[in-house]
């Protein structure tokens, strides 16, 4: 019993500092709140005493009742803490940071007071935070970009609570960061607590009747809704999955009741296999591969495979043979490892997209970091979808499809927190359906680019591509809008049949 009471006191003491920090007290204890907590503890202690003295219950029952109440109290405290920290950090963190460092000025310098920042004939955005809080750090590049882009059109000001703790009282804030929107006359229009993306800030201004999006937007309008040239390739020479050209020496064929499905490589076969929702029992019996030496079809499960890595990219290459002797002869000249169907399948299905679960080669995919774990995005857009599927903040490392240059995207609470380079854009590959509507062209037809110029060059080099340029924020937003049911169905193929 004593252990339970001691544990409760420890939990209360641990959270006491959090509870006693008043939003406008600059770190001083709120006497009324202190009295309320003391009264609560006194009432709890009295109740526990009465329970222990009550006759008729066993000691175990009494302890169980007390433990349940204490657990509920602790749970309430934890929920309060979590709620306060979901969108930002408690203001006490800023005052603590100041108390641990050098002495900060008392109050707030005149130039940072509301009457001297707002009401100057321009709309104003004041962000109050601290350099030590994570959401505030994520806000820093956004505020810097807005300040430059809105120069002469709006006031954007950051106030650091580490330097000026008096701002908490002056602006009446309890969570950092807090963004306060003012109109041209200095009237407060809206305030938001926690991280706020650039796009959300501009959207809120527009909602408040101040449209700054046109001045801020540097995103060019670019689309191609018809192929640059007719695709006159014979259907049998076009891969079912990636729409690439089929080389006969690595052709894979799946025989179905409605005709053969042709794929450009064993890898494209395994991508398709990983997407299928139909019954896949004995599916491999329908599959044939092409003997690298003779060009003749061989049952996939009976073939021997030479598995090697491209010396430049590290990407796997797979050659099929009717017998081991032929595979050994090829290995003598080109190197690699000889394996059978089962091991090949295990290797090909080992890496999966963290959004749609497609088989991927890491060399082709976007690296996605989510909550300390690494996964992959089979395409740039599916990489963004990992945030929607997991509900986690993510960091995406993708390559420009034209030049291979690195693009890094970080998200926070379902919005873009940072983008490197800031000029990066996305291509949303689309196809027109028979009914005239447009739909995604599939994962093989999406991409990120470090600039709109690179995107346009890539589109010019790919005459069959159709779609449009969108912002990377839009690519994320589209995924975040998906329901759990839509996410489960993403990129799936119901049945393997010819197109």
N, C-alpha and C positions, 0 to 999 in steps of 0.2 A: 504494500500500500504506500509506504514511504517513497519507494522508487517512483511510483506513478506520480505522486505529488511533486517530487523533485524534478521529474521530466517535464511536467506541466509548467513549473516555474521557469525552467530553462527555456522552454519554447516561448513563453510569454516575454521573458527578458530579452530573448533574441529578436523578437519582433517589436519590442517596446520602442526602440529608437525610430523604427519606421512609422509606428502609429502616432508618436508624439510630434512629428515634424509637421507643422502647419504650413500650408502653401505660402502664406504671406508673413511668416514669423521669422524668416531668415535664420532658421535652425533653432529657435528658442522653443521651449516646451509650452504647449497649450495647456493651461491650468485646468480648464474645464474637462478636456479630454483625459488628463491625468487623473482627476477626481473620479471620472466615469469608470476608468479602468480599475482604480483602487476599489471602488464600490463593487464592481463586478467580481473581483477576486474575493472580497469579503463575503459576498453573497454565496459564491461557489463554495468557499471554505465552510460556511454555516450549513449549507445543504449537505456537504460531504459528512460533516459531524453528525447531522440528524440521521442520515442513512446508516452510518456505522452504529448508532445507538438503537436503531429500530429493532424491535424484537420480532421473531417469527421467520426471518430470512437467514439463510446460512451465510457464513463469511464470504464464500465464493460468489454467491449471488450479489451480495453487497458490492464486492470488488468489481464484478462484471458491470453493474449499473454505473458505478463511478467511471470505470474505464470507457464505457460507451459515450458518456457525456463529454469526457475529456477529449476523446477522439473526434467527436463532432465539433467541439470548440476549435481544436487544432485544424480540422479540415476547413472550417469557416475562415480562419486566419490565413491559411494557405491560399484559398480561393481569392480572398481580398488582395493578397500580395500579387498573385498571378494576374488578376484583372488590372491592377494598377500598372503592371509592367508589360502588358501585352502590346500596347500601342506606344509606349515610351518608358522613361525611367523616372522614378520618384524624385522630386526636387531635392530631397534630403541628400541624395548622392552628390549633388553639386556643392551644397554647403559643407558636406564632409570633406570633399576634395580641397576646398579652400582652407578649412581648418587644419588640414594636414600639411599644407604648403605654407607659402608666405602670407602674411596678413593682407587681406583685401581691403580696398577702400570701403568705408561705411557709406551706405546709400548708393545712389546712381548719379553719374556725371550728368550735367544739364543737357549735353548734346544727345544723350540716349533716352531722355524722357519723352513720353508720347507727344506732348505739346510741341516739341522741337523737331520731331521726326515726321509727323503726319499732318495732314491739312495744309499741304503746300501746293495744292492745285493738281497733284498727281495721286493716283491710287498707291497704296503702300502695303507691303508685306513685311511684317516684323517677325523674325524667328528667334525665340529665346531658347538657348540650350547650353551645352558645355562641351568642351573639346574632349572630355573623358567618357562621354556616353556614346554607345554604339550607334543608335539611330541618328544622333547628332553628327557623327563622323560621316555617315552615309548621306546626310543632307548637305554637307559642306560643298561638294562639287556641283550639286544641283543649284544651290543658292548663288554660287559663283557664276554659273552659266546664265542664270536668270538675270543677275545683276548686270552682266555685260549685254545680254540680248535686249533688256528692257530699258537700257539707259535713255533717259529723256522721256520715257513713256510711263514708268512706274518706279517707285522707290522700293528697293530690296535691302533690308538691313538685318544682320545677325548680331545678337547680344550674348556675350559669353558670361554665364553665371559663375564660372570660376573666377573671373575678374570682377564682376559686378553682381554679387548676390542680391543686392538691393532691387534688382530688376524683377525678382520674384514677387515682391510686394507691390511694386509700381504697376506691373502688368497683370497681377492677380492670377498667377499660374501655379499649378500643382504638379504638373508632369512636364518632362522635357524630352524632346523638343516640343514647343508649342508654337504654332504659326497663327498670327493674327492678321486678318485682312481689314484694311481701312479704305473708305472711299475718298474722293478728292477733298472733301471738307473735313476729314479726320474722324468721321463716324465709324465705329467698329461695325463691320458687316458679318464677320464669321471668325471662329477660331477652331483650330484642329490640334489634337494632341497626338504626338508620335510621328513616325516617318511619313512623309508626304512626297510622292513622286512628282517630277516636273510636269508630266502630263496631267496628273490629278490637280495640281495647283492651277495650271492654265484652264482646265475644265471648270474648276470652281470659280475662277475669275469670270469666265463666260457665263456661268450660271447666275453670278451676281450682277450681270449686266455690263461687265468690262471685258470686251473681246480682245485679248492680246495674242491669240493663237496665230493670226496671220502674220503679225510682225515677228513672232518667235519662230515660226515654222520655216525650216530651210529644206524641207523634204520636197524634192522635185516630183512632179507628176510624170510617171512613165509607165506605159503598159503596151503589151502587144497581144491583141485578141485574135489574130489570125497568123498562121505560120508564115514565115518569110518565103518559103517555097513549098510546093506540094511534096508530100512524102510518097514517093513512087516505089519505095522498096517493096519487094515481094513479101507478103505476110509471113511466109515461112522463114524469112531471114530476120525477123524482128523478135527480140526476146520478150516473152510473156510478162516478165517482171519489170525489167529496167528500160525496155524499148530500145536497147542497144542492138548493134549488129551481131548476128550469130556467126561465129567462126566454126566451120563444120568439124574441125578436129576436137572441139570441146563441147559439142552439142549434147544437151541432155533432153530426153524426150519422155513425157509422161503420157501413157496411152489411156484415154478415157472413153466412155461410151459415146461421147459426142465428138470424138476425134482427138488427135494428138495435141498436146501442149508442149511447145518448144521453148527451151531456155538456153541462154548463152553460155552457161557454165554450171558446174556443180554448186558453186556458192549461191547463184541465183535460185537454184532448185531448193537449197536448204532455207533460203529466205522465204520462199513461197511456202515450204513445208511448215515453217514456224508460224505462219499466218493462218493456216487452214483451220477452220472450225468443224469441217466434216469428219466423219469417222476415219481415223488414220491407221486402223488395224490392217497389217499386210499391205500398206500403201506402197512400200518400196518395190513390191512385185510388179507394179505398173511401170517402173522406171528403167530406162536404158541409158547407158552412157556411150560415148564414142571412143573406140580404140585409137589411141594417139598414133600408132604405127600404121594401121591398115585402113582407118576411117570407117570400120564396120561397127554396127551396134553391138553392145554387150550388156547383158543383164547387170544392173547396178550392183546387186548384192554379190555377184560372182566375179566382178572385175577386181583388178589389183590397181592400187593408186600410188602415184609418186607425188609426195607432198613436199614442197620446198618453199623458200621465202625469197621474194624479190630483193636483190642486193641493195637497191636504192631506197625502197620504201618499207621493206619488211613485210609487205602484204603477201599472204600465201598464194601459191599457184598450185593447181591440181591437174595432173594428167592421168587419164585412165588407160588401162591395158587389159587385154584379154587374158594374159598369163604373166607369171612372175618373171620369166626369162626375158620377155620384152621390156618389162619395167626395169630389170637389172641392167640391161643394155643401155637404156636411156639414162639411168642414174650414173653410169660410168662416165658419161660425157657432161651431164648437167647437174649432178648432185641431187641431194634430197633424201627423204626417207620413204620406204615402202610400207604401205599399210593396207588394211582391208576396209570394207564398208562400215563396220560397226564403229571402229575407232575414228574413222573419218567423220561419221555423223556426230559422234560425241564432241569432237573438236569444233566442228562447224556450228554446233548449237550451244557452245560453252559461253559465248558472249552475247548478251541480249540488250535490246533497247530498254531503258528504264521507264519509258512511257508506253510503248505499244508492244513490247516483248518480242520484237523481230530479232532474228539472228543478225549479227553485225560482225564485221571486221573492225577492230579498234582503229586500224589505219584509215578506214573510210569514215569513221564516226566522230561525233563531237563528244569530248570528255565532259561529264557532268559531275560536279561535287555537290553532295546533298547531306548536310548534317554529319560531316566527317567521313562519309562513304563515297566511293567512286562508282559511277555507272556510265552508261553511254546513251547518246541520242542517235538513232539510225539516220536522222537528218537534222538540220538545224532547228526546224520547227518542233520536231518531236523532243529535241533536247529541252526546249522551253516547256514542253508539256510535262516534264518530270516535276516541275513545281506544282502543277495542277494535280498530278497523280499522288504525290507524296504529301502535299501541303507544307513542304519545307522551303526555306530560302535556298537558292541554288547558285552555283557559279558554273558558267558554261564556257568551255574553251573550244572554239570552232575555228576553221580555216576558211579564208576567202577562196571561193571556188575557182576564181581566175588565177590568183597569184600564190595562194597558199599562206598569205600573211595571217597572223594570229588576231583573233577577235575574242575579247573576254567580256562576258555579260554577267553581272551580279544582280540578284533579285532580293527584295525585302518585302514581306507581307503581300506577295502577289504583284508587285510593281517593280519596274526597273530601278535599281539603286545606283548602278554605275555601268558605263559602256565605254570600252576601249577598242578602237578609237571612237570618239563621239560622233564621227561622220558615218559610222557603220550603218548599213541598211539591209533589208531582207528582200528576197524574191519569193513571191507567192505564186508558184506554178499552178495554173488552172486549166481546165478543159471544159469545153461547152458540151453539155449533154444533148441528146436528141430533142428534148423538150425545150431547148433554148436557154436553160439555166446553166450557171457555172458552178463547178465543183473543183475540189483539190485534184491536181494532176498526180498526186502520190509523192511518196518520200524521195524518190529518185530525181524529182524535178523542183526541189526547193534549195535554198541556199542563202548564206550570209556573205556580205561583201564589205570591204573596208570603206568603200565610197560608192556613190551612185554611178560614177564614171566606170568603175570596174564592173559593176552589174551590167551596165549597157553594153560594154565590150563583150562580156560573156554571152549575153543574149544574142548579139550579132554573130558570134561564133557558133551558135546553136540554133539553126534556122527553124527547127521544129518546136521550139519552146513557145508556150503562150502563158500569159499571166500578167502580173503587175508588181511594181515596186511598192513595198510597205515599210513602215518603221519597225524596228525590232520590238518596240513596245507593243505595237499592234499584234505582232506574232505571239507575244506572251499573253496579251489580253484575250485573243481568240481561244487560246488553250484554257485559260482560267475560267472562261464562260462555260466550258463543257461540264455536263452532269457526270456523276460516277458511271451511269449506264453508258453514256457516249464514250467515255474513256475506255471502258472495258471492250467496246466494239472497235476502237480505233485501229485502222490499218489491217483489219481482219478480212480474210477471203473465205466466203461461205463454202464454195465448191470449186475444185480445180477443173475448169472447162475452157475450151478455146474461146478467145474473144470474138 
